[in-house]
Amino acid sequence: MVELPVAFLHRLRELEGSYLRETDPVRQSGFGGGHERWRLERALVLDAVPDDGDFLDVGCANGYLLECLVQWGHERHVRLTPYGVDCGAQLIALAQQRLPQYASHFWVANAWEWSPPRTFRYVYSLYDCVPEALLPAYIRRLVTQYVETGGTLIMGAYGSSSKQEAARDIATDIAAAGFRVAGSSSRGALPVSRVAWIRAEQGHGADAQERAAHAWRSASFLLGFSVLLDILPRASTIRVEYV
Ligand SMILES: C[S@@+](CC[C@H](N)C(=O)[O-])C[C@H]1O[C@@H](n2cnc3c(N)ncnc32)[C@H](O)[C@@H]1O
């Protein structure tokens, strides 16, 4: 597997430091627009979440988004069980304090190389958890290793109102990674936040991939064996002739 560039990893460590300097939970999650806009620009994640289920936030920071999504989901009669992973150990410690009843649902890991111990009905990740060049491979990895069959991968992108920067068109990235976009949603005129999602189908998952790899190995073995059976008699003939 390709390793993440040192400069990218360094930036992630700096990001953790900058979040930890804040005390406000919204700012600790990397958002400077205040609580009202937080909800306006983050609740769209639930547009991809029609039913109850386990929800993994990849890059969950201090767990505040998870806490809010559980509460906002409850208001829509959708019951979510929160899970989170982040490469920042101190951020994960904050998430565990925030949601103590779910302390065992959090992991410290880099999402690019992490193999989750289980799959989830809903998985949410921002596109910038990896450098842009690795985004298609990252999306494939999330679909095949993180999401259960029939579940949903939700990819998110945030822009900036103050800088008048539109959120990245993440649906285009999903299509470029070779997946069908099952739905998308956005907020704001720019728009300032976007999500797009993929339904993980039979054949996307890790089990299916392993079965396909096994079938391919078996076919290769049989093909190799039959070629060997075909050439062995001729090989022995040749050897006899040269002796
Ligand atoms: C902007 S915060 C997102 C918080 C929340 N998920 C949200 O959408 O508002 C980004 C978080 O992702 C984490 N992160 C970025 N890349 C990551 C990676 N490759 N693996 C694990 N965590 C990552 C950072 O440490 C940071 O806490």
The ligand as a MOL file (V3000), in Angstrom:
LIG
                    3D

  0  0  0     0  0            999 V3000
M  V30 BEGIN CTAB
M  V30 COUNTS 27 29 0 0 0
M  V30 BEGIN ATOM
M  V30 1 C -12.7220 18.7680 10.0920 0
M  V30 2 S -12.5470 17.4690 11.2740 0 CHG=1
M  V30 3 C -14.0510 16.6050 10.9540 0
M  V30 4 C -14.9210 16.4360 12.1700 0
M  V30 5 C -16.2600 15.8390 11.8120 0
M  V30 6 N -16.1100 14.5210 11.2480 0
M  V30 7 C -16.9880 16.7320 10.8400 0
M  V30 8 O -17.2200 16.3120 9.6860 0
M  V30 9 O -17.3490 17.8520 11.2100 0 CHG=-1
M  V30 10 C -11.3540 16.3940 10.4650 0
M  V30 11 C -10.8250 15.2840 11.3680 0
M  V30 12 O -10.3850 14.2160 10.5390 0
M  V30 13 C -9.2060 13.6640 11.0920 0
M  V30 14 N -8.4840 13.0060 9.9910 0
M  V30 15 C -8.0690 13.5580 8.8230 0
M  V30 16 N -7.4770 12.6330 8.0480 0
M  V30 17 C -7.5160 11.4640 8.7400 0
M  V30 18 C -7.0630 10.1440 8.4640 0
M  V30 19 N -6.4520 9.8350 7.3080 0
M  V30 20 N -7.2680 9.1770 9.3860 0
M  V30 21 C -7.8890 9.4770 10.5600 0
M  V30 22 N -8.3470 10.7040 10.8760 0
M  V30 23 C -8.1590 11.6950 9.9810 0
M  V30 24 C -8.4720 14.8350 11.6810 0
M  V30 25 O -7.5950 14.4170 12.7180 0
M  V30 26 C -9.6380 15.6800 12.2080 0
M  V30 27 O -9.8930 15.3990 13.5540 0
M  V30 END ATOM
M  V30 BEGIN BOND
M  V30 1 1 1 2
M  V30 2 1 2 3
M  V30 3 1 2 10
M  V30 4 1 3 4
M  V30 5 1 4 5
M  V30 6 1 5 6
M  V30 7 1 5 7
M  V30 8 2 7 8
M  V30 9 1 7 9
M  V30 10 1 10 11
M  V30 11 1 11 12
M  V30 12 1 11 26
M  V30 13 1 12 13
M  V30 14 1 13 14
M  V30 15 1 13 24
M  V30 16 1 14 15
M  V30 17 1 14 23
M  V30 18 2 15 16
M  V30 19 1 16 17
M  V30 20 1 17 18
M  V30 21 2 17 23
M  V30 22 1 18 19
M  V30 23 2 18 20
M  V30 24 1 20 21
M  V30 25 2 21 22
M  V30 26 1 22 23
M  V30 27 1 24 25
M  V30 28 1 24 26
M  V30 29 1 26 27
M  V30 END BOND
M  V30 END CTAB
M  END
